[in-house]
């Protein structure tokens, strides 16, 4: 169990940082969140510390994340040959609702790949 101390303030990934999603990967088969393999050693420690501190791999979160990711994968598979519909799905998943991002935003961005990145980079969102 990780106990947060004030001197640890710079040892975790801030969820409000624009690039916070790059620190993590999401495993759809298990719902787990892990440090991204592209991180430096220091960034890996920050990601791991954040996962532990916030208990991001708690059973409840893993189960919710796994279920949600599997549903999104099914929808992507259904729409894979219809780029317009796939873009609409990406806009819904990655856009704001009442001024807030939907749950598992970074996981959606990962699953939606290039289309997700294009949607986020466009002026539409």
C-alpha positions in Angstrom: 0.0 0.0 0.0 1.3 3.4 -0.9 0.9 6.2 1.6 1.0 9.7 0.1 3.4 12.2 1.7 3.7 15.9 0.8 7.3 15.4 -0.4 6.0 12.9 -3.0 4.1 15.6 -4.9 6.4 15.4 -7.9 6.6 11.6 -7.9 3.2 11.0 -9.5 1.5 11.7 -12.8 -0.8 14.6 -12.6 -4.2 13.7 -14.1 -4.6 17.3 -15.3 -1.4 17.2 -17.4 -2.2 17.3 -21.1 0.0 14.3 -21.8 -0.9 12.2 -18.8 -2.4 9.5 -21.0 1.0 8.7 -22.5 2.2 7.3 -19.2 -0.2 4.3 -19.3 -1.5 1.5 -21.3 -4.7 -0.4 -20.8 -5.0 -4.2 -21.1 -8.5 -5.0 -22.5 -8.3 -8.7 -21.5 -7.9 -7.9 -17.8 -8.9 -4.3 -17.4 -5.5 -3.5 -15.8 -3.6 -0.3 -16.3 0.2 -0.5 -16.6 3.0 2.0 -17.3 3.6 2.5 -21.0 6.6 0.6 -22.3 8.0 3.7 -24.0 8.7 5.5 -20.7 12.0 6.4 -19.2 13.0 4.7 -16.0 12.0 7.8 -14.0 8.6 8.1 -15.9 8.0 4.4 -15.3 8.4 4.9 -11.5 6.1 7.9 -11.7 3.4 5.9 -13.5 3.8 2.9 -11.2 3.6 5.2 -8.1 0.4 6.8 -9.5 -1.2 3.4 -10.2 -0.4 2.3 -6.7 -1.3 5.5 -4.9 -4.7 5.8 -6.6 -5.3 2.1 -6.5 -6.1 2.1 -10.2 -5.9 -1.6 -10.5 -8.5 -2.2 -7.7 -10.7 -5.2 -8.6 -13.8 -2.9 -9.1 -11.9 -0.6 -11.5 -10.4 -3.5 -13.4 -13.8 -5.1 -13.8 -15.5 -1.9 -14.9 -12.6 -1.0 -17.3 -12.5 -4.5 -18.8 -16.2 -4.6 -19.4 -16.2 -1.1 -20.9 -13.2 -1.8 -23.1 -14.7 -5.0 -24.4 -17.9 -3.2 -25.3 -16.0 -0.5 -27.1 -14.0 -3.0 -29.0 -17.2 -4.8 -30.1 -18.6 -1.4 -31.4 -15.3 -0.6 -33.2 -15.3 -4.1 -34.8 -18.9 -3.5 -36.0 -18.0 -0.1 -37.5 -14.5 -0.9 -38.9 -15.7 -0.7 -42.5 -17.7 2.5 -42.0 -15.2 5.3 -41.3 -17.9 8.0 -40.9 -19.7 6.0 -38.2 -16.4 5.1 -36.6 -15.5 8.8 -36.4 -18.9 9.6 -34.9 -18.2 6.9 -32.2 -14.8 8.4 -31.6 -16.3 11.9 -31.2 -18.9 10.6 -28.7 -16.4 8.7 -26.7 -13.7 11.4 -26.6 -15.8 14.5 -26.5 -17.0 16.3 -23.4 -20.4 15.7 -21.9 -21.6 18.6 -19.8 -18.1 20.0 -19.6 -16.5 16.7 -18.5 -14.7 13.8 -20.2 -16.3 10.4 -20.2 -14.9 7.7 -18.0 -11.8 5.8 -19.2 -11.0 8.6 -21.7 -7.3 7.6 -22.1 -8.4 4.0 -22.7 -10.8 5.1 -25.4 -8.1 7.1 -27.0 -5.8 4.0 -27.0 -8.5 1.8 -28.5 -9.6 4.3 -31.1 -5.9 4.7 -32.3 -5.3 7.0 -35.2 -8.9 8.1 -35.5 -9.0 9.0 -31.8 -5.8 11.1 -32.1 -7.2 12.8 -35.2 -10.5 13.6 -33.4 -8.7 15.1 -30.4 -6.4 17.1 -32.7 -9.2 18.5 -34.7 -11.2 21.6 -33.9 -14.4 19.6 -33.4 -13.6 18.8 -29.7 
